[in-house]
């Protein structure tokens, strides 16, 4: 497959030309993301019939007591914009193969950067890659300044503007939330933020990605099965689906039956805090784990693991978020990549993805970049059909091959 050729690179600044418009102090939820990578998602479109039609940097303050604080310096340093071409590469080359082609990773900018590099690199990068019969628009945004909800909020707003909207339906709220009485800015020991030595040597493992599509009908069946097994009606469709893929992944990884395996769920704060509006732009998420022994997970059906997910999520209240938030500065820890015994969920099928129309109709497909890819990463997308869900599973090739031969798992997958 042809390589991606760079056509042009430029930096886009705010039209008003202001060098600075203030600063945004970052909170615990933001700073914890320093050591992982940018969010990278992109759209595949057919070739447009019409021509293609204010950013900042992270900054730090070092204090006399050997502590450091982080903020967004709204200095109009600009957004990275790249125009590229993949000659001879077609839409079919991207969506037809069983595994996501590695060339897709080249459709994104700011590859290989950890979020702390936002001090010297753009917080947002956009790359438009011309294909033989289509275009791919890849977006890379620093995870310290935005979570998944904010990422898609940004794209949804851009789509509204592209369709002629003068006023946004959800104007973003950039001011960060802090508990009453908390010292601002958050100051942590500089020794805890020696990020140049942490994760610097991380090398993308030899994993592959495959998109598994689940129809609304099959998801409904899974949900009914999980609830019937546990004698309840509280297990959600997504909990049942994640339990289904967790069981297959562990079964086909040949785990020791007595080995513990973890599933990291991401829980949102916006629905649990009255003080945090739906249009809050920043990070408002908390990771929580479900832990089970491999034999327990595989042998007890999807209901048991799905119910455990349900209970963990139900127990993650606003007070849970607040406690973690307030205790973190005294003992800072950062989100890191998996150590191989866990599955981690990224993104959500609840985000408006296929509704993004920049003037050329809805996207054909959505794909992600190489950032934060490791054995066990599951990226969730809404499907193109209403009620369906696509899961981008990132595993070692032998695991993906075994899952493809797992009849119990594939029976629910729509090919």
KOLVEX-652078 format. One record per residue (C-alpha): residue number from 0; residue in one letter; x, y, z. Coordinates in steps of 0.2 Angstrom, whole numbers, plus 2048, in hexadecimal, padded with zeros to 3 digits. Layout:
! residues N
(NUM; 'A'; (X; Y; Z))
...
END
This chain:
! residues 415
(0; 'X'; (800; 800; 800))
(1; 'X'; (807; 811; 7FB))
(2; 'X'; (80F; 81C; 809))
(3; 'X'; (807; 82D; 80E))
(4; 'X'; (80F; 83C; 806))
(5; 'X'; (810; 84C; 80F))
(6; 'X'; (80A; 85B; 804))
(7; 'X'; (80A; 869; 810))
(8; 'X'; (80B; 86E; 823))
(9; 'X'; (805; 87E; 82A))
(10; 'X'; (800; 885; 83B))
(11; 'X'; (7EF; 88D; 83C))
(12; 'X'; (7EC; 89C; 848))
(13; 'X'; (7DD; 8A5; 84F))
(14; 'X'; (7D6; 8B2; 843))
(15; 'X'; (7D7; 8BF; 850))
(16; 'X'; (7E9; 8BD; 852))
(17; 'X'; (7EA; 8C0; 865))
(18; 'X'; (7FA; 8B9; 86C))
(19; 'X'; (7F1; 8B4; 87C))
(20; 'X'; (7E0; 8B3; 883))
(21; 'X'; (7E4; 8AC; 895))
(22; 'X'; (7E7; 89B; 89D))
(23; 'X'; (7DC; 88C; 8A2))
(24; 'X'; (7E2; 884; 8B2))
(25; 'X'; (7E2; 871; 8B0))
(26; 'X'; (7DA; 866; 8BD))
(27; 'X'; (7DE; 854; 8C3))
(28; 'X'; (7D4; 84B; 8B5))
(29; 'X'; (7DE; 855; 8A8))
(30; 'X'; (7F0; 853; 8B0))
(31; 'X'; (7EE; 840; 8B2))
(32; 'X'; (7EF; 83E; 89F))
(33; 'X'; (800; 845; 89D))
(34; 'X'; (809; 835; 89A))
(35; 'X'; (7FE; 82D; 88D))
(36; 'X'; (7FB; 832; 87B))
(37; 'X'; (7F0; 83E; 871))
(38; 'X'; (7DE; 839; 86C))
(39; 'X'; (7DE; 834; 85A))
(40; 'X'; (7CE; 831; 850))
(41; 'X'; (7CA; 835; 83E))
(42; 'X'; (7BC; 834; 830))
(43; 'X'; (7BD; 82B; 820))
(44; 'X'; (7B3; 835; 812))
(45; 'X'; (7AF; 832; 800))
(46; 'X'; (7B8; 83E; 7F4))
(47; 'X'; (7B0; 84F; 7F7))
(48; 'X'; (7A7; 858; 7E8))
(49; 'X'; (7AB; 869; 7F1))
(50; 'X'; (7BC; 870; 7F5))
(51; 'X'; (7C2; 86D; 807))
(52; 'X'; (7BE; 87C; 810))
(53; 'X'; (7DC; 894; 85C))
(54; 'X'; (7E6; 889; 865))
(55; 'X'; (7F2; 889; 873))
(56; 'X'; (7FF; 87F; 87C))
(57; 'X'; (801; 877; 88D))
(58; 'X'; (80C; 881; 899))
(59; 'X'; (813; 87E; 8AA))
(60; 'X'; (818; 889; 8B9))
(61; 'X'; (826; 883; 8C4))
(62; 'X'; (824; 889; 8D6))
(63; 'X'; (831; 88C; 8E4))
(64; 'X'; (82C; 87D; 8EE))
(65; 'X'; (831; 871; 8E0))
(66; 'X'; (81F; 86F; 8DA))
(67; 'X'; (818; 871; 8C9))
(68; 'X'; (807; 876; 8C2))
(69; 'X'; (800; 874; 8B0))
(70; 'X'; (7F4; 87F; 8A6))
(71; 'X'; (7EF; 883; 894))
(72; 'X'; (7F7; 892; 88E))
(73; 'X'; (7EB; 89A; 881))
(74; 'X'; (7F9; 8A2; 877))
(75; 'X'; (7F2; 89F; 865))
(76; 'X'; (802; 894; 861))
(77; 'X'; (7F7; 88C; 854))
(78; 'X'; (7F0; 87B; 84E))
(79; 'X'; (7FA; 86F; 843))
(80; 'X'; (7F2; 86D; 832))
(81; 'X'; (7F9; 860; 826))
(82; 'X'; (7F4; 85C; 814))
(83; 'X'; (7FA; 84B; 80E))
(84; 'X'; (7F6; 83E; 801))
(85; 'X'; (7F6; 82B; 800))
(86; 'X'; (7F7; 828; 7ED))
(87; 'X'; (7EE; 819; 7E7))
(88; 'X'; (7E6; 815; 7F8))
(89; 'X'; (7D3; 813; 7F7))
(90; 'X'; (7C4; 813; 803))
(91; 'X'; (7C3; 800; 801))
(92; 'X'; (7D6; 7FE; 806))
(93; 'X'; (7D1; 806; 816))
(94; 'X'; (7C0; 7FD; 81B))
(95; 'X'; (7C1; 7EC; 812))
(96; 'X'; (7D0; 7E3; 81A))
(97; 'X'; (7CD; 7D9; 82A))
(98; 'X'; (7DA; 7E3; 833))
(99; 'X'; (7DB; 7F6; 833))
(100; 'X'; (7EA; 7FA; 827))
(101; 'X'; (7F9; 801; 82F))
(102; 'X'; (7F9; 810; 823))
(103; 'X'; (7EA; 817; 82C))
(104; 'X'; (7F6; 81C; 83A))
(105; 'X'; (7FF; 827; 82E))
(106; 'X'; (7EE; 831; 82B))
(107; 'X'; (7F1; 83A; 83C))
(108; 'X'; (7FD; 847; 842))
(109; 'X'; (806; 849; 852))
(110; 'X'; (80A; 836; 853))
(111; 'X'; (814; 82F; 861))
(112; 'X'; (812; 83E; 86C))
(113; 'X'; (80D; 83D; 87F))
(114; 'X'; (802; 84A; 885))
(115; 'X'; (80F; 853; 88F))
(116; 'X'; (817; 857; 87E))
(117; 'X'; (809; 864; 87D))
(118; 'X'; (815; 870; 885))
(119; 'X'; (81F; 871; 875))
(120; 'X'; (813; 86A; 868))
(121; 'X'; (801; 86F; 862))
(122; 'X'; (7F3; 869; 86C))
(123; 'X'; (7E9; 865; 85C))
(124; 'X'; (7EE; 85E; 84C))
(125; 'X'; (7E4; 85B; 83C))
(126; 'X'; (7E9; 851; 82D))
(127; 'X'; (7E0; 850; 81D))
(128; 'X'; (7E5; 841; 812))
(129; 'X'; (7E0; 840; 800))
(130; 'X'; (7DB; 82E; 7FB))
(131; 'X'; (7D8; 828; 7E9))
(132; 'X'; (7C5; 829; 7EC))
(133; 'X'; (7C3; 831; 7FC))
(134; 'X'; (7CB; 83B; 80A))
(135; 'X'; (7D0; 838; 81C))
(136; 'X'; (7CF; 845; 82A))
(137; 'X'; (7DA; 841; 839))
(138; 'X'; (7D8; 84A; 849))
(139; 'X'; (7E5; 84A; 857))
(140; 'X'; (7E1; 853; 867))
(141; 'X'; (7EB; 853; 878))
(142; 'X'; (7E2; 849; 885))
(143; 'X'; (7E7; 855; 893))
(144; 'X'; (7DB; 862; 88C))
(145; 'X'; (7CD; 857; 886))
(146; 'X'; (7C5; 846; 889))
(147; 'X'; (7BB; 83C; 87D))
(148; 'X'; (7AB; 846; 880))
(149; 'X'; (7B4; 856; 87D))
(150; 'X'; (7BD; 84F; 86E))
(151; 'X'; (7AC; 84B; 865))
(152; 'X'; (7A4; 85B; 86C))
(153; 'X'; (7B2; 864; 862))
(154; 'X'; (7AF; 85B; 852))
(155; 'X'; (79C; 85C; 854))
(156; 'X'; (79E; 86F; 856))
(157; 'X'; (7A9; 870; 847))
(158; 'X'; (79C; 866; 83D))
(159; 'X'; (78E; 873; 842))
(160; 'X'; (799; 881; 83D))
(161; 'X'; (79C; 879; 82C))
(162; 'X'; (78A; 877; 829))
(163; 'X'; (787; 88A; 82C))
(164; 'X'; (783; 88B; 83E))
(165; 'X'; (787; 89C; 846))
(166; 'X'; (784; 897; 858))
(167; 'X'; (78A; 886; 85F))
(168; 'X'; (77D; 87B; 867))
(169; 'X'; (789; 877; 875))
(170; 'X'; (795; 885; 878))
(171; 'X'; (7A4; 87E; 881))
(172; 'X'; (7A8; 882; 893))
(173; 'X'; (7BB; 882; 894))
(174; 'X'; (7BC; 887; 8A7))
(175; 'X'; (7C2; 878; 8B1))
(176; 'X'; (7B8; 872; 8C0))
(177; 'X'; (7C1; 871; 8D1))
(178; 'X'; (7B9; 86C; 8E2))
(179; 'X'; (7B5; 87B; 8EE))
(180; 'X'; (7C4; 87F; 8F8))
(181; 'X'; (7D1; 877; 8ED))
(182; 'X'; (7E1; 880; 8EA))
(183; 'X'; (7E3; 886; 8D8))
(184; 'X'; (7EE; 883; 8CF))
(185; 'X'; (7F1; 871; 8D3))
(186; 'X'; (803; 86F; 8D8))
(187; 'X'; (80C; 85E; 8D9))
(188; 'X'; (81E; 85A; 8DC))
(189; 'X'; (829; 85C; 8CD))
(190; 'X'; (831; 84B; 8D1))
(191; 'X'; (820; 843; 8CD))
(192; 'X'; (820; 84B; 8BB))
(193; 'X'; (830; 845; 8B4))
(194; 'X'; (826; 840; 8A5))
(195; 'X'; (835; 841; 899))
(196; 'X'; (83C; 831; 8A2))
(197; 'X'; (82A; 829; 8A3))
(198; 'X'; (823; 820; 893))
(199; 'X'; (831; 828; 888))
(200; 'X'; (837; 817; 882))
(201; 'X'; (825; 810; 87F))
(202; 'X'; (825; 807; 86E))
(203; 'X'; (815; 803; 865))
(204; 'X'; (813; 7F0; 868))
(205; 'X'; (810; 7E4; 859))
(206; 'X'; (7FD; 7E5; 85B))
(207; 'X'; (7EF; 7E5; 84D))
(208; 'X'; (7DE; 7ED; 84D))
(209; 'X'; (7CE; 7E6; 847))
(210; 'X'; (7BD; 7EE; 847))
(211; 'X'; (7AF; 7E2; 84D))
(212; 'X'; (79D; 7E8; 849))
(213; 'X'; (78E; 7E4; 854))
(214; 'X'; (77D; 7E7; 84E))
(215; 'X'; (76F; 7EE; 859))
(216; 'X'; (766; 7DE; 858))
(217; 'X'; (775; 7D3; 85E))
(218; 'X'; (779; 7E0; 86C))
(219; 'X'; (767; 7DF; 872))
(220; 'X'; (769; 7CC; 872))
(221; 'X'; (779; 7CD; 87D))
(222; 'X'; (770; 7D9; 889))
(223; 'X'; (761; 7CD; 88B))
(224; 'X'; (76D; 7BF; 88E))
(225; 'X'; (778; 7C8; 89B))
(226; 'X'; (769; 7CE; 8A5))
(227; 'X'; (760; 7BD; 8A4))
(228; 'X'; (770; 7B5; 8AB))
(229; 'X'; (770; 7C1; 8BA))
(230; 'X'; (75D; 7C2; 8BD))
(231; 'X'; (75D; 7D5; 8BA))
(232; 'X'; (759; 7E2; 8AD))
(233; 'X'; (767; 7EF; 8B2))
(234; 'X'; (775; 7E9; 8A7))
(235; 'X'; (777; 7F5; 898))
(236; 'X'; (77A; 7F0; 886))
(237; 'X'; (78C; 7F7; 887))
(238; 'X'; (790; 7ED; 897))
(239; 'X'; (78A; 7DD; 88F))
(240; 'X'; (794; 7E0; 87F))
(241; 'X'; (7A4; 7E5; 888))
(242; 'X'; (7A2; 7D5; 893))
(243; 'X'; (7A0; 7CB; 883))
(244; 'X'; (7B0; 7D1; 87B))
(245; 'X'; (7BA; 7D0; 88C))
(246; 'X'; (7B6; 7BE; 88E))
(247; 'X'; (7BB; 7BA; 87C))
(248; 'X'; (7CB; 7C4; 87E))
(249; 'X'; (7D1; 7BB; 88E))
(250; 'X'; (7CB; 7AA; 888))
(251; 'X'; (7D5; 7AC; 878))
(252; 'X'; (7E5; 7B4; 880))
(253; 'X'; (7E7; 7A3; 889))
(254; 'X'; (7E8; 7AB; 89B))
(255; 'X'; (7EC; 7A0; 8AA))
(256; 'X'; (7DB; 79C; 8B1))
(257; 'X'; (7E0; 7A3; 8C2))
(258; 'X'; (7E7; 7B2; 8BB))
(259; 'X'; (7DE; 7C3; 8BF))
(260; 'X'; (7D9; 7CD; 8B0))
(261; 'X'; (7D3; 7DF; 8B1))
(262; 'X'; (7C7; 7E9; 8A6))
(263; 'X'; (7C9; 7FC; 8A8))
(264; 'X'; (7B9; 805; 8A5))
(265; 'X'; (7B8; 818; 8A3))
(266; 'X'; (7AA; 821; 8AC))
(267; 'X'; (7A4; 833; 8A8))
(268; 'X'; (7A3; 841; 8B5))
(269; 'X'; (797; 84B; 8AB))
(270; 'X'; (788; 841; 8B0))
(271; 'X'; (78D; 840; 8C2))
(272; 'X'; (791; 852; 8C6))
(273; 'X'; (784; 860; 8C5))
(274; 'X'; (792; 86C; 8C5))
(275; 'X'; (799; 865; 8B5))
(276; 'X'; (78E; 869; 8A6))
(277; 'X'; (78C; 85E; 896))
(278; 'X'; (796; 86B; 88C))
(279; 'X'; (7A5; 86B; 898))
(280; 'X'; (7B5; 86A; 88D))
(281; 'X'; (7C3; 861; 896))
(282; 'X'; (7C6; 850; 89E))
(283; 'X'; (7B7; 84A; 8A9))
(284; 'X'; (7BA; 837; 8AA))
(285; 'X'; (7C1; 82B; 8B7))
(286; 'X'; (7C7; 819; 8B4))
(287; 'X'; (7C1; 80B; 8BE))
(288; 'X'; (7C5; 7F8; 8BE))
(289; 'X'; (7BC; 7E8; 8BE))
(290; 'X'; (7C7; 7D9; 8C3))
(291; 'X'; (7C3; 7C7; 8C0))
(292; 'X'; (7CD; 7B7; 8BF))
(293; 'X'; (7CE; 7B0; 8AD))
(294; 'X'; (7C4; 7A0; 8B1))
(295; 'X'; (7B7; 7AA; 8BA))
(296; 'X'; (7B5; 7B5; 8AB))
(297; 'X'; (7B4; 7A8; 89E))
(298; 'X'; (7AA; 79B; 8A7))
(299; 'X'; (79C; 7A5; 8AF))
(300; 'X'; (794; 7AD; 89F))
(301; 'X'; (793; 7BF; 89A))
(302; 'X'; (786; 7C3; 8A8))
(303; 'X'; (792; 7C2; 8B6))
(304; 'X'; (79F; 7CD; 8AF))
(305; 'X'; (793; 7DA; 8A8))
(306; 'X'; (78A; 7DB; 8B9))
(307; 'X'; (79B; 7DF; 8C1))
(308; 'X'; (79E; 7ED; 8B5))
(309; 'X'; (78C; 7F3; 8B9))
(310; 'X'; (790; 7F3; 8CB))
(311; 'X'; (7A1; 7FC; 8CA))
(312; 'X'; (799; 809; 8BF))
(313; 'X'; (78A; 80C; 8CB))
(314; 'X'; (796; 80E; 8D9))
(315; 'X'; (7A0; 81B; 8D1))
(316; 'X'; (797; 82A; 8D7))
(317; 'X'; (79B; 83D; 8D7))
(318; 'X'; (7A2; 83B; 8E8))
(319; 'X'; (7AE; 82D; 8E1))
(320; 'X'; (7B4; 83A; 8D4))
(321; 'X'; (7B6; 848; 8E1))
(322; 'X'; (7C0; 83D; 8ED))
(323; 'X'; (7CC; 837; 8DF))
(324; 'X'; (7CE; 849; 8D9))
(325; 'X'; (7D1; 850; 8EB))
(326; 'X'; (7DE; 843; 8F0))
(327; 'X'; (7E8; 842; 8E0))
(328; 'X'; (7F3; 851; 8E2))
(329; 'X'; (7FA; 84A; 8F3))
(330; 'X'; (7FF; 83A; 8E9))
(331; 'X'; (7FF; 83D; 8D7))
(332; 'X'; (7FD; 82E; 8CA))
(333; 'X'; (7FB; 82F; 8B8))
(334; 'X'; (7F1; 825; 8AB))
(335; 'X'; (7FD; 818; 8A3))
(336; 'X'; (7FC; 80B; 895))
(337; 'X'; (7F7; 7F9; 899))
(338; 'X'; (803; 7EC; 8A0))
(339; 'X'; (7FB; 7DE; 896))
(340; 'X'; (7EE; 7D7; 8A3))
(341; 'X'; (7E0; 7E4; 89F))
(342; 'X'; (7D4; 7E9; 892))
(343; 'X'; (7D0; 7FB; 891))
(344; 'X'; (7C1; 804; 88A))
(345; 'X'; (7C4; 814; 880))
(346; 'X'; (7B7; 820; 879))
(347; 'X'; (7A4; 81C; 879))
(348; 'X'; (797; 817; 86C))
(349; 'X'; (78C; 825; 874))
(350; 'X'; (796; 833; 86B))
(351; 'X'; (78F; 83B; 85C))
(352; 'X'; (79C; 835; 84E))
(353; 'X'; (792; 831; 83E))
(354; 'X'; (788; 841; 840))
(355; 'X'; (798; 84C; 83C))
(356; 'X'; (795; 854; 82B))
(357; 'X'; (7A2; 860; 825))
(358; 'X'; (798; 864; 814))
(359; 'X'; (79C; 853; 80C))
(360; 'X'; (78F; 848; 814))
(361; 'X'; (792; 83C; 823))
(362; 'X'; (7A2; 832; 824))
(363; 'X'; (7A3; 820; 81D))
(364; 'X'; (7AE; 81A; 82C))
(365; 'X'; (7B7; 81F; 83B))
(366; 'X'; (7C9; 819; 840))
(367; 'X'; (7D6; 81E; 84D))
(368; 'X'; (7E9; 821; 84D))
(369; 'X'; (7F7; 818; 855))
(370; 'X'; (7F6; 822; 865))
(371; 'X'; (7F4; 818; 875))
(372; 'X'; (7F3; 807; 86C))
(373; 'X'; (7F8; 7F8; 876))
(374; 'X'; (7F2; 7E6; 878))
(375; 'X'; (7E1; 7E7; 880))
(376; 'X'; (7DB; 7F8; 87A))
(377; 'X'; (7C8; 7F9; 875))
(378; 'X'; (7C2; 808; 86C))
(379; 'X'; (7AF; 80A; 86B))
(380; 'X'; (7A6; 812; 85D))
(381; 'X'; (794; 814; 859))
(382; 'X'; (790; 80A; 849))
(383; 'X'; (78A; 812; 839))
(384; 'X'; (779; 80A; 83C))
(385; 'X'; (76F; 811; 84A))
(386; 'X'; (771; 806; 85A))
(387; 'X'; (780; 7FD; 853))
(388; 'X'; (791; 7FD; 85B))
(389; 'X'; (7A3; 7FB; 854))
(390; 'X'; (7B1; 7F6; 85F))
(391; 'X'; (7C3; 7F8; 859))
(392; 'X'; (7CC; 7EA; 862))
(393; 'X'; (7DF; 7EC; 863))
(394; 'X'; (7E8; 7DC; 868))
(395; 'X'; (7F7; 7D1; 863))
(396; 'X'; (7F3; 7C9; 852))
(397; 'X'; (7F2; 7B7; 859))
(398; 'X'; (7E4; 7BD; 865))
(399; 'X'; (7DA; 7C6; 857))
(400; 'X'; (7DC; 7B6; 84D))
(401; 'X'; (7D6; 7AB; 85B))
(402; 'X'; (7C7; 7B6; 85E))
(403; 'X'; (7C2; 7B5; 84C))
(404; 'X'; (7C1; 7A2; 84E))
(405; 'X'; (7B7; 7A4; 85E))
(406; 'X'; (7A6; 79F; 859))
(407; 'X'; (79D; 7A5; 869))
(408; 'X'; (7A5; 7B6; 867))
(409; 'X'; (7A3; 7B8; 854))
(410; 'X'; (791; 7B2; 855))
(411; 'X'; (78C; 7C3; 85B))
(412; 'X'; (798; 7CC; 84E))
(413; 'X'; (790; 7D3; 83E))
(414; 'X'; (79C; 7D0; 830))
END
